[in-house]
Amino acid sequence: MRYRANLYSDLNCPFCYALEERLVALRLTSLVEWRGVQHAGELPVPMEIANYSLSRALEKEVVMVKSLAPELDISFPLGKPNTLRAIQYVISAQQRDPMLALVYRHTLAREFWVNGEDISNETLLVNLARELGMPDLTIDKASESIADRWQREWEHLGTASVPTLQREDGEVAVGLMSNEDLKKFFDI
């Protein structure tokens, strides 16, 4: 039996980025419903250059992710962006074309984690959507409502951590899982 799961993930989390790349590599994305959440909703728009303590925290996270996922292309970002608008744009894209939304979401994550782009920048979000064939992608009340609901669901789980996978039978897993553990979690 293959399980399905909700993935609570934040685009500015390197562990989420690594987990999502593993899900793609293992061809498990069809079993996952991505639910974007903000684990640090207080971050500013536009992204600010990290102060010393945030810079050290980012460095520690990226080094840890590189050791856990050496196959991953990841760089040290200059700061950490607020992701609410990016999440809302991804939701709008999902309502339009789920496969194109997957490409959009992964491209956004790579824009931040590989190229260092500020994914809180609405111009970047719109331009990337246009490049991917969604020239009129906008955020509507439905997208805002879905983002709010996902945030509340994730907070209700009580893990206070991303990434969080919640299987359809209620089983929850938190953090960057190995390929072997992902296969077990989805019962493959």
Secondary structure, 3 states (H helix, E strand, C coil): CCCCEEEEECCCCHHHHHHHHHHHHCCCHHHEEEEECCCCCCCCCCCCECCHHHHHHHHHHHHHHHHHCCCCCCCCCCECCCCHHHHHHHHHHHHHCHHHHHHHHHHHHHHHHCCCCCCCCHHHHHHHHHHCCCCCCCCCHHHHHHHHHHHHHHHHHCCCCCCEEEECCCCEEECCCCHHHHHHHCCC
